[in-house]
């Protein structure tokens, strides 16, 4: 993998965490997230699952990029 691609994947992983942390905070504070009795709504559940999946995928993609970037530094490619 090229260093440029590795940097892109690492940056994507970081960007994903920044964006989804902000989204999670906004979701928690949303009026549509909670029913009047305090239970989570379908809106909250669907978006919470989307957020968790995005965190996992962002972490995996960022880790792939980070490992590739570290290997290009060690090998000098």
C-alpha distance (Angstrom), angle and dihedral (degrees) to the residues before:
residue distance angle dihedral
X1 . . .
X2 3.78 . .
X3 3.78 121.0 .
X4 3.79 89.3 -118.5
X5 3.81 91.9 56.1
X6 3.81 91.0 45.7
X7 3.81 90.4 52.4
X8 3.79 90.7 48.5
X9 3.81 92.7 51.6
X10 3.80 92.3 46.5
X11 3.79 90.7 48.6
X12 3.79 90.2 48.3
X13 3.79 90.3 53.9
X14 3.80 92.4 51.3
X15 3.81 92.4 44.1
X16 3.79 90.4 50.1
X17 3.80 91.5 55.6
X18 3.81 93.1 47.3
X19 3.80 93.5 49.4
X20 3.80 97.3 42.7
X21 3.81 94.8 45.8
X22 3.80 87.8 55.9
X23 3.80 90.7 46.1
X24 3.82 92.0 49.4
X25 3.81 91.2 52.2
X26 3.80 91.0 49.2
X27 3.80 91.4 46.3
X28 3.80 91.9 52.3
X29 3.81 90.7 51.8
X30 3.83 95.1 43.7
X31 3.80 119.7 117.9
X32 3.81 89.0 -139.0
X33 3.81 93.3 56.0
X34 3.79 97.5 72.3
X35 3.80 133.0 48.5
X36 3.82 118.3 -135.5
X37 3.81 89.4 -99.5
X38 3.82 90.2 57.1
X39 3.80 97.6 -106.3
X40 3.80 120.8 129.7
X41 3.79 117.0 -96.7
X42 3.79 127.3 -134.4
X43 3.80 87.3 -102.9
X44 3.80 90.1 58.6
X45 3.80 94.8 45.8
X46 3.81 94.8 49.0
X47 3.80 92.7 47.3
X48 3.80 93.3 43.5
X49 3.81 89.6 55.0
X50 3.82 89.9 47.5
X51 3.81 89.6 50.7
X52 3.80 94.0 48.9
X53 3.81 92.7 48.1
X54 3.80 89.8 48.6
X55 3.81 91.4 50.7
X56 3.80 90.5 50.9
X57 3.80 94.7 46.6
X58 3.81 92.4 44.0
X59 3.79 89.7 51.3
X60 3.80 93.1 49.0
X61 3.81 93.5 46.3
X62 3.81 91.7 45.6
X63 3.81 91.4 48.7
X64 3.81 91.4 51.0
X65 3.80 89.8 50.7
X66 3.81 92.8 45.5
X67 3.80 93.0 50.3
X68 3.79 91.5 46.7
X69 3.80 91.1 48.1
X70 3.80 91.5 50.4
X71 3.80 91.7 49.0
X72 3.81 91.8 50.8
X73 3.82 89.6 52.3
X74 3.82 91.8 50.3
X75 3.81 94.1 46.6
X76 3.79 95.3 37.1
X77 3.82 93.1 -128.1
